[in-house]
């Protein structure tokens, strides 16, 4: 495998671990575990091995990984890629993959960002409330 593909696989593995840790934090691990188990027959054999390893870990291991992985970490972005100030700060999840790669639609992404921000950063939660008026 090339370096880019190896890096991509590592980022996907890390994202899966983050999602498992988040699901434990939000008391959704049993549902996530069931959904992953149901999806196993549809996965590539190498992906199946990675998911099986994730499912084999005890819930307490995912909970412990939450802090290490930064599963509840958000970033308040105040500048664009050129260093210019943004009109409105953006709250983003701190994770290896873009949210659009992980969550099926904008509503799901919105809910995850709000849930994580409300648990991890008063500033981020207040910004989201101010910008959207939403209390997800």
C-alpha positions in Angstrom: 0.0 0.0 0.0 1.1 3.5 -0.6 1.6 6.0 2.2 -1.6 7.9 1.4 -3.7 4.8 1.5 -2.0 3.6 4.7 -2.7 7.0 6.3 -6.3 6.9 5.2 -6.8 3.5 6.8 -5.2 4.7 10.1 -7.5 7.8 10.1 -10.6 5.6 9.5 -9.5 3.2 12.3 -9.0 6.2 14.6 -12.4 7.6 13.6 -14.1 4.3 14.4 -12.5 4.3 17.8 -13.7 7.9 18.4 -17.2 7.0 17.4 -17.2 4.0 19.7 -16.0 6.2 22.6 -18.6 8.8 21.8 -21.3 6.2 21.7 -20.3 5.1 25.2 -20.3 8.7 26.4 -23.8 9.2 25.1 -25.1 5.8 26.4 -25.7 4.5 22.8 -23.0 1.7 22.7 -25.5 -1.1 22.7 -27.3 0.3 19.7 -24.0 1.1 17.9 -22.7 -2.4 18.7 -25.8 -4.0 17.2 -25.6 -1.9 14.1 -22.0 -2.7 13.6 -22.6 -6.4 14.1 -25.5 -6.3 11.5 -23.2 -4.6 9.0 -20.4 -7.1 9.3 -21.5 -9.3 6.3 -21.4 -6.2 4.0 -17.8 -5.2 4.9 -14.6 -5.9 3.1 -12.7 -8.7 4.9 -10.0 -6.3 6.2 -12.7 -3.9 7.5 -14.5 -6.8 9.1 -11.3 -7.6 11.1 -11.0 -4.0 12.3 -14.7 -3.8 13.3 -14.5 -7.2 15.0 -11.5 -6.0 17.1 -13.5 -2.9 18.0 -16.5 -5.0 19.0 -14.3 -7.3 21.1 -13.1 -4.5 23.3 -15.1 -4.0 26.5 -17.3 -1.0 27.0 -14.9 0.3 29.7 -12.0 0.3 27.2 -14.0 2.6 24.9 -14.9 4.8 27.8 -11.2 5.1 28.8 -10.3 5.8 25.2 -12.7 8.7 25.1 -10.3 11.0 26.9 -7.2 9.8 25.1 -8.8 10.1 21.6 -10.5 13.4 22.3 -13.9 11.9 21.4 -15.6 15.0 23.0 -13.2 17.6 21.6 -14.4 20.5 19.5 -12.5 23.4 17.9 -13.8 26.9 17.7 -12.4 28.2 14.4 -12.1 31.9 14.2 -10.0 32.3 11.1 -10.1 31.0 7.5 -7.3 29.1 5.9 -5.6 32.4 5.0 -5.7 33.8 8.6 -8.5 36.2 7.9 -11.1 36.5 10.7 -14.4 34.7 10.0 -17.7 36.7 10.2 -19.0 34.0 12.6 -16.8 31.6 14.5 -17.4 27.9 13.5 -17.6 25.0 15.9 -16.0 21.9 14.4 -15.5 18.4 15.7 -11.8 17.6 16.3 -11.5 14.3 14.5 -9.4 12.7 11.7 -12.3 12.5 9.1 -14.6 15.3 7.8 -18.0 15.0 9.4 -19.6 14.6 6.0 -17.6 11.3 5.7 -19.0 10.0 9.0 -22.6 11.2 9.2 -25.3 10.7 6.6 -26.8 14.2 6.4 -26.6 17.7 7.7 -29.1 17.1 10.4 -27.1 14.2 11.9 -23.9 16.2 11.7 -25.6 19.1 13.4 -26.9 16.9 16.3 -23.5 15.3 16.8 -21.7 18.6 16.9 -24.2 20.1 19.4 -24.1 17.0 21.6 -20.3 16.9 21.7 -20.0 20.7 22.2 -22.5 20.7 25.1 -20.4 18.1 26.9 -17.0 19.6 26.2 -17.1 23.3 25.8 -19.4 25.9 27.3 -18.0 28.5 24.8 -18.7 26.2 21.8 -22.2 25.3 23.1 -23.0 29.0 23.6 -21.8 29.9 20.1 -24.0 27.2 18.6 -27.0 28.3 20.5 -26.4 31.9 19.5 -25.9 31.0 15.8 -28.7 28.5 15.4 -31.1 29.0 18.3 -31.1 25.3 18.6 -30.9 23.4 21.9 -30.4 19.9 20.5 
